[in-house]
Amino acid sequence: MHIRILFVLLFAPLIATAQSGDVAADPDRLEQRIQKLGEFGTNPEGGVSRVAFSDADIAGRNYIKDLMRAAGLSVRVDTAGNIIGRREGSEEGLPPIMFGSHIDSVPGGGNYDGDVGVIGAIEVAQLMYERGIATRHPIEVVSFTDEEGGLTGSRAMIGHLTDAALDVISHSGMTIRDGIRHVGGDPDRLDLAVRQPGDLKAFVELHIEQGAILYEEEIDIGVVEGIVGIRWWDVTIEGFANHAGTTPMNRRWDAMVTAAELTLAINRIATELPGRQVATVGKIQALPGAPNVIPGEVVLSLEIRDLESAKIQKVFDLIRAEADQISDARSTPIRFHEVDVASPPAPTDDQMRRIIAASADELGMSFRLMPSGAGHDAQDLATIAPTGMIFVPSVDGISHSPREFTSARDMANGASVLLKTVLAIDDGALE
Amino acid sequence: MHIRILFVLLFAPLIATAQSGDVAADPDRLEQRIQKLGEFGTNPEGGVSRVAFSDADIAGRNYIKDLMRAAGLSVRVDTAGNIIGRREGSEEGLPPIMFGSHIDSVPGGGNYDGDVGVIGAIEVAQLMYERGIATRHPIEVVSFTDEEGGLTGSRAMIGHLTDAALDVISHSGMTIRDGIRHVGGDPDRLDLAVRQPGDLKAFVELHIEQGAILYEEEIDIGVVEGIVGIRWWDVTIEGFANHAGTTPMNRRWDAMVTAAELTLAINRIATELPGRQVATVGKIQALPGAPNVIPGEVVLSLEIRDLESAKIQKVFDLIRAEADQISDARSTPIRFHEVDVASPPAPTDDQMRRIIAASADELGMSFRLMPSGAGHDAQDLATIAPTGMIFVPSVDGISHSPREFTSARDMANGASVLLKTVLAIDDGALE
């Protein structure tokens, strides 16, 4: 309880007048909609493979548009393919408060990553609509395009979606450029999707934690301090392809063996260094890739994340130093090519954190400050608007997996905090 | 020199009377013919892509038939498409001595794999023809059909070419069945191509080593002890797919890290165990295979080869025992699924080895016993006739590549040993 006491002492005076009578989100409705959304792209393991631009994604998007309309929102798709449901405010000329997340998934993903934020945002709009809660500011509920493929929609919204990114082949098989067109956007007019600093009053994203901190500590709400930075390298190990039968063990330059040693080194360095950094080899290819040929080349992915850029660099430097040793010892050169998808650490807005914390506290929920280990559209929006993020617990911390799970109660907690946060912002809590 | 002294002590008494005056193969003629053969299916890198049943293969086959006729052989194509050039012997009723190899290549192959054995065998026949060397036994020079596609011709010759194999689509785009028909065989009457045990006096195959042992040790001739057996497993490592950003290092069940540890163990076990066994991880896939997802599953190939089945089993048992430890320590199960492509070790005939060794020795060439790490038509013939194999050096051990190279001198050495071997067999050295 010391966190809450601390909060009351520090932050309570900043909070504007409370809304008359707290409106709570409906856990059953949230659960029912999450399940329904999960039918689009359902996979045999019980999760979804609803990669952006796929038929399943389009079916899910149509479902979301219908829900938005039923919540009294007028729906449009911007040129980046982002679905935006808007309700006007009661005062002329105020910038909109935007909130939402995404509904695309990784291949073999679950039903909660992104979905909870979109369904939760629609719940907030629907509660306002049903209870006749007016807001001074317009509200905009957003479902961003292709979050999992590189924050495509939010990156376009801040004007940072590059031509190179548009040419990337997405999991759908289409380039992102074609995918955007396929979902109703116009990749040639992405300028029309851009929001400038000042265009939005604030942005708030509700999301599952995707880690186990809230779940294990039995805390209701995570107030996100910031989103960790990510850097990503393609690592190429050069060996010598040769006949697996005629080449004795001591005459091999086996790129696969070097890759194995490097993978273990990466894991060890990230594990042993104090701190919360992570490093992952998620993808690997051996060439030519036949059981009877010693791999002449292996390409693998290296991803490093931390809340501080300097720490990411330090982890990488340690890995590269060890790679040099391995490469020398095995006479198989190792090259690191950084892929231009780096996102710097993105701290959230300090006032937004306080408003979210106050909202949770006033609703009688426990909460804690925490980093986000995952990337989110919020990190892009943070560059143009005061941004906050609300986390709810992930059971066992499982994510990007069919076993991803967040309870209806926790989803409702998150949506209730989101509603209270939006209303507090609308009511002047954000200066 | 200790090898030669040992040989003289052990084997010399078994050798029959030496041929009067050793006849040597002509390196220039061999080189010129290898180059000419290389024009059929030549690829931009300077090797050949003369896959079986292709137009290039047919052109090459016609060239071979012409050479056989010029060497005084009567040429026929058996129902499996094998080209057989025969000369009768001086004694009635003796079984033929067969020797030869293949002229088809892998895609992107070189000019020596198989070709040296066929051109060398024709050289032997031509030398006999030119010098008027009669033999008691008939001789048959063979160019086997589609060695690279699964020992097609030799498998048919021993009656083991299955219907399933005939239905396989070869690199030519044709099924093997259609390919056999295309080169003048009759896949419906493969029974006519079969040789029974006792039908052949012996089979000898001259071939490039495809490894670097002879080249690096500067030895002229390899006396093949046998063709190694091959077993192959698909190995599945079960981890737990999770978000690479939100999952702390100490809460991961990362199938990729386990795969890395296993790969190093496989390499170490095969390297440290005394003997010439090899074990290779040539293929790997991480699932779902995204840079931002901890792999929940990794599938890799494990191939083990040795001259002895028991040794293959021993290497596998050691790997499996270590896999069990790794799997326990990392809480990521490892499963081995054997793929049904095993070929058992095919030892060559002991007397044949001695005859080949004696022939090399008497010609003043250095030689050594060695296994063949690659598969050859000889392994099929070994099941129906006393079989021997003669290896000549491959520069740098490179094979299945346009960079494959064997010098004219080495080719001529091989052909000279082949001639002497055939004559020794004919003369009664093989009981």
Interface residues (C-beta under 8 A of the other chain):
Chain A: V106 P107 G108 E209 Q210 G211 A212 V228 I230 W232 A241 N242 H243 A244 G245 T246 T247 P248 M249 N250 R251 D254 M256 V257 A259 A260 E261 T263 L264 N267 A270 T271 R276 V278 A279 T280 V281 G282 K283 I284 Q285 A286 G289 A290 P291 N292 V293 I294 P295 S301 L302 E303 R305 S372 G373 A374 G375 S394 G397 I398 S399 H400 S401
Chain B: E209 Q210 G211 A212 I213 E216 V228 I230 W232 F240 A241 N242 H243 A244 G245 T246 T247 P248 M249 N250 R251 D254 M256 V257 A259 A260 E261 T263 L264 N267 A270 T271 R276 Q277 V278 A279 T280 V281 G282 K283 I284 Q285 A286 L287 P288 G289 A290 P291 N292 V293 I294 P295 G296 S301 L302 E303 R305 S372 G373 A374 G375 G397 I398 S399 H400 S401
